[in-house]
Amino acid sequence: MRNMTIKLGFLLLLPVLAVVLVACAQTASMAARHPVEVEGWPVCSECHTDGRAAMDHTADFGKRHKFYAQQNQQACGICHKESFCSDCHANKDELKPSDKYKDSPEMSLPHRGDYLNQHKIDGKINPAACFPCHGRQNNERCKACHR
Amino acid sequence: MRNQSRLPIFRYGPLAIRTVFTVVAVLLSSLVIPATSSAVSLTGESSTYLQSRQTGDGTKELPLYEYLNFSVSDLGKESISFQFGGWLRYELKNGDADHRTTNDLSYAYLSYRNSVANTMVNVGRILVFEGVASDRVDGVYVKTDLKHNFGLSAYGGMPAETGTDLAGNKNIYGTRLSYQSPGLYQIGLSYLKEEKNSEQFRKEEGVDLWVKPVAKVELMGKSRYNAINSAWSDHSYFLVLGPFSKLRLSTEATQINYKDYFTGTTSSVFDLSKSSIDPNDKVRILGEEAAFKATDTVSVSLDYKAYTYEIAGKASYYGGKIAYSSARTVGAGLSLHKMAGETNKLKYDEYRIYGFRKIGHTEVTVDALDVKYAEAINDVKDAYSLTLAAAYEISPSMKLGADVEYSKNPDFDKDLRTMIKLTYLFDTAKTGNKAAAQGAPKAGTIQQAMAAPLTEQGKPKEGN
C-alpha cells in the first residue's frame, strides 16, 4: 500500500514538474561566483540596486544573515563556500567555532571562554537561542549532563 | 547515538566514511599532483588541529582533527560541480578503541546549475535554508525562478540529525514559494514536514518577509506556525534604519511560545517538562543596537535587549563595545555586558579585551575574557580565561599557528589548553598547474576573503 502511495506520488509529481518547467523564468541565472574581485568586506550597495544592495556586511549583519539565507541561499554562495556555513552550522562538531579561530578575536563567534557555566544562565534566559543549532543537531555533548 | 542516515555510506558508519576520505585523498592527488590541463578545477582547504585538553574528571586528551573541504567544478559541463566538507578525529593519548576515532560528513553533494532561471539541483548531503527549513538533509534539493518574479524550491530525503533515539524510518520534505519585486520586497510561504516511524515529528508552515520601502529602511523577519499544535510558535522581525551619517540603528522584536517552539527536538535538553523552565511560558524580546562608526578605524556600539516572560518575570542584557581596526594588520576591542535575570542565579557581568597585530608573515593575538557571576557557582564567582595565539604564514597557501588558553572557572581551578593549527589552501582553477602544485590561490579575491567567517566589523580577516 505504501509503495503504491509512493508510486502515485511520483506520477502526480510529473505533471507538476512539467508545469514548473513551462513556467520557469527565462532570465539569466546569477553568476556562480562573483565576477569582480572585491577587496575587504563587501558593500554590495555600491554596485547593486536590487535586493542584493541590502546585503552590505555591516557590523550587525551577522545577527540578520539568517533572513537573507532563508530567502536567497544562492546569493550567499556567490562569495561564501559551503564550509563557511558549516564552520558554525555543524551536525556534530566537537570543536567550537571560537576554538577554531582563536587567532581571530575580532570575529563574532559564540561560546568564548567559560561558556559551560555561562550557558546555564543564557539557556534559562533564552532557551530558544540554543535551539536552532542544538535542537536537532550538534547535541551529542549535551547528553553528557542532560540525560 | 550515531547518525541514522539511510544513505549507504552513512549506514556503514566510520569505516565507510574513512574510505570516502581515502578516495577523496586519491582524487585530490590525481587532480593536484599531475600537471593536467583538464578544465576540471579543484579548490579547497585542509585544516589540521592538535589540541591538548583535560576533561572534567581530570582525564587528559590529545585529539588530532582533520577538517577537509573542497569543491570540484566544471565537471564535464561548467554547470556541474561537487562539494565536500567533513572532518575526522583521532585521539592520540586516551580512549578505548571504540571511542578513539570519530568523524562527520558535513556536506557532500553533486550540484547542477542551469544558466537560466537560477535553476539548481543538488543531490547528496545538503544544507537547506528555505523559509522555515534550516536542516541538513540526505536527499535532493531543487530551486528555480518562475515567470513573473515567482520562485519555487523543494527538497526531500532523510534528515541528518544527531542524538535521536527514535527508531524506525524517517523522512523530511518541504517547499517554499516566493514572490518578489526586486529591490523592494520579497515574501515567501514555506512548508516543512518531518516524519519518524511513519508518525508526524514536525509540521511547520511559515511566512518570511523582506521589505525595503525606502532607502535606509529595511524590515525583515519570519513567522512560523506549528501545524501539529495548530499555533504560532515564533515571530522574529528586524528593522534596520540607516546609515544616517555614521549611525545605524537595528531593532529586534521577537515572540516565542515555548510549547509550540520546542517541538520536534532530538535532545532531551529541550524537553522543558524536565527542566525548571515552564514549558507553557512565552517570551517577548525587544532589542535595540546603535552602531556608530566614529572614524574609519574606530567603531562604537551600544546594545540592549529586554526579555519579558508571561510566567518567569523579566530579564535584560545590555552593554557596549568599542573596536579599533587598521588595514587589517592591527586591531583591538573592549566590550562590557551585563546579564540581569530575575534572580541572582541569572546575573553576570562580562568583560572582554582583545588585540591582534600582524607583522610581516607573523600574527600575534591576545584575548582576555572575565565573567563575574552574581552568585557563586562551585564557590567561584569570577571566571576568566586568557588566550595567547600566534600564526606564521609559511606561504600564501599555508599557515601554521598555535594558541594557549589559561582559564579559571567553576569547573577548573587551573585549566591549560593548547592547540596547534595547520591550514592549507588549494586552488587549481585560479593558479594554473604550476601554482596548483604549490597550492597558491590568488590573494584578495572575494571568494578567498569570504571563505573566512566575518569579523565583528563584518570584515573578513586576511589569511583565513
Interface residues (C-beta under 8 A of the other chain):
Chain A: V20 A23 C24 A25 Q26 T27 A28 S29 M30 A32 R33 H34 V36 E37 V38 E39 G40 W41 P42 T49 D50 G51 A53 A54 H57 T58 A59 D60 F61 G62 K63 R64 K66 F67 Y68 A69 Q70 Q71 N72 Q73 Q74 C79 H80 K81 E82 S83 F84 C85 S86 D87 C88 H89 A90 N91 K92 D93 E94 L95 P97 D99 K100 Y101 K102 D103 S104 P105 E106 M107 S108 L109 R112 G113 D114 L116 N117 Q118 K120 I121 D122 K124 I125 N126 P127 A128 C130 F131 P132 H134 G135 R136 Q137 N138 N139 E140 C142 K143 H146 R147
Chain B: N3 T43 E45 S47 Y49 Q51 P63 Y65 N69 S71 Q83 G85 W87 R89 T102 D104 L105 S106 Y107 R113 N114 S115 V116 A117 N118 T119 M120 L127 F129 E130 G131 A133 S134 D135 R136 K143 T144 D145 L146 K147 F150 L152 P159 A160 E161 T162 G163 T164 S178 Q180 P182 G183 Q186 G188 D208 W210 K212 E218 M220 G221 K222 D234 F238 V240 P243 R248 S250 E252 I256 Y258 Y261 F262 G264 T265 T266 S267 S268 V269 F270 L272 S276 I277 V283 I285 E289 A291 S299 S301 Y307 A315 Y317 A323 S325 R328 G331 G333 M339 G341 K345 L346 K347 Y348 E350 R352 Y354 G355 F356 E363 T365 V366 D367 L369 V371 Y373 I377 A383 Y384 S385 T387 A389 A390 A391 G401 D403 E405 S407 N409 P410 D411 M419 K421 G444 T445 I446 Q447 A449 M450 A451 A452 P453 L454 T455 E456 Q457 G458 K459 P460 K461 N464
